[in-house]
């Protein structure tokens, strides 16, 4: 024991001696290296800030270049002023809302006329060709010109114009933009938490500053700060020391687009005080070296906990993905039967509620819900003609229907290690008295979850519309379930379902009553409307209303609750785009464009407007019907 203590004390002494030697060595070398590193970091920071600022300004320069090239193309095509103004308005809106909110509008002097993309109307004494945005563009001789920045007195925002003269040596296009992005960039600039930054032009106008109160000031008119700007200009991007306000400072700088300076000023006292403090901390670290193991274990424990949290998040995301896939698969199954939309989801909801009332755990409820959601997956193998047949099925057709539990089982048996989903699909048509299919299982030989799904499935079948009948009254369904108690259905599960029915006084557990959808077709061509009318004549789930113009459609929408609008684009008077805009002012009804235009640009414009789909003429009836079905039934 004593020998062990002796070795322990010797170990401590040797360790402390090593720490003292190491700390002394660090104190001698760290200051020099840290100062060099700080200077190098400052230079690197300036380079990064310059790159970000140049990237931001270059994007505006590129936009002016591209826009001016497009205007030049329009001029060569002899486009009139209205066409060019429409283009400027579109570009201005696009730049402001889709590219960068700092871009406030495109305008210019084009073919002897001032055109403004944001609709600003100048006063009578406004002479565009005398304005600096025009004169500087002329001086630049076809190259983009960066106009001197200025402070907007109303908004407190620093603004800049970028202009370019067009090929005719007379027309000029210009883009106005605020420099709030540069301001935000400067508000975060520092060196290890010290100092401040700003951007100025060559005359000393402050474009952006860490202290927003400084932006817009003229440093060129302040003697001390004028000296700072002059030294920055002469430094060529190298750091230098100087005195300002009685304090020693280190200045880092770089040049932006050969015209502006990005500058960072750091107080030496604060910067190097940190270095001394770091050395003190390094010495003190020796005193806590024996706590490293504990700290290490603590860090490892936290890292393990974080990993477990990430693992749980990943598991939840995977479960959510699986649920979404199952929901889509269930909707795909239901889509085969045009009369039973939402059947699988309703059966799943009823099954989960039955399981809850039977005292099942949350996990068990969720498993039963998923099994019920996919109980009819085997119907993928059944021909559509049989599923949607309006009359009574033949024996051969009914035999096809009875195959879907077996098909579903084989589709789902490898879906999960838990066979509950697969067996739910296979056995949900078994009967309690053994007269069901496919296996003729008797009583509780049928898995309990399949018996639950069977009751929920039978209920929804009676509470849904069919091609040959509407949904049954709820009292009739109640009587049918009681009649099948102990023969077709598990008595205990039926009792739970009966209680759910009795509590549903407003008969909400049913297929939506408004399953018949109203379609409004808008076209100024009577032949086209007649064609659409013919296509929908044999579609009992749709009620078609027609309008011969955009104005008539808008009037109909005031009194008609349409579920979908089929809108032709090429109408005389009010065209489809204008009609769509006015519809959106009063209604969020889904809209599908129908047009003879097959240009990608038109399709992209429709997508950006938020239309559901875009059908080109001539079209097949099946494409129209499938588009209508998808727009009404598939949620995004």
RAHULIN-V279405 format. One line per field, one symbol per residue. ss: DSSP state (H for helix, E for strand, - for the rest). phi: phi as a letter, one per 40 degrees, with the letter a starting at -180 (. if undefined). Layout:
# RAHULIN-V279405
ss = ???
phi = ???
This chain:
# RAHULIN-V279405
ss = -HHHHHHHHHHHHHHHHHHHHHHHHHHHHHHHHHHHHHHHHHHHHHHHHHHHHHHHHHHHHHHHHHHHHHHHHHHH----HHHHHHHHHHHHHHHHHHH---EEEEEEEE--EEEE-----------HHH-HHHHHHHHH----EE---EE------EEEEEEEE------EEEEEEE-HHHHHHHH---E--E-EEEEEE---EEEEE--HHH---EHHH-HHHHHHHHHHHHH----EEEEE--EEEEEEEEEE---EEEEEEEEHHHHHHHHHHHHHHHHHHHHHHHHHHHHHHHHHHHHHHHHHHHHHHHHHHHHHHHHHHHHHHHHHHH--------HHHHHHHHHHHHHHH----HHHHHHHHHHHH---HHHHH--HHHH-------HHHHHHH--HHHHHHHHH-------HHHHHHHH-----E--------EHHH--HHHHHHHHHHHHHHH---E--E----HHHHHHHHHH-E---E-HHHHHHHHHHHHH-------------EEEEEE---HHHHHHHHHHHH----EEEEEE--HHHHHHHHHH----EEEEE-------HHHHHHHHHHH---EEEEEE----HHHHHHHHHH---EEEE----HHHHHHHHHHHHH---
phi = .cccccccccccccccccccccccccccccdccccccccccccccccccccccccccccccccccccccccccccccfcccccccdccccccccccbbbacccbibaibbfgbcbbcbgcbcccccbdccccccccccccfgcdbccdcacccccgbcbabbbaccccfbcbbabcacbccccccccbcabfgbgababbcccgcccaadcdcccgcbcccbdccccccccccccggccababaggbcbbbbaabbffabbbbbbbcccccccccccccccccccccbcccccccdccccccccccccccccccccccccccccccccccccccccbccbdgdcccccccccccccccgccdccdcccdccccbcbdccdccddcccbccbcccdcccccdcccccdcdccccbcaccccccccccbcbcbccgccacbgcbfcccddcccccdcccccccccbcbcbacdccccccdcccccccgbcbcdccdccccccccccccfccacdccccbcbbbbacbdccccccccccdcbccbbcbbacacccccccccbbcccabcbcccbcgcccccccdccccbabdcbbcbaccbcccccccccccgccaabbccbcdcccccccccccbccc
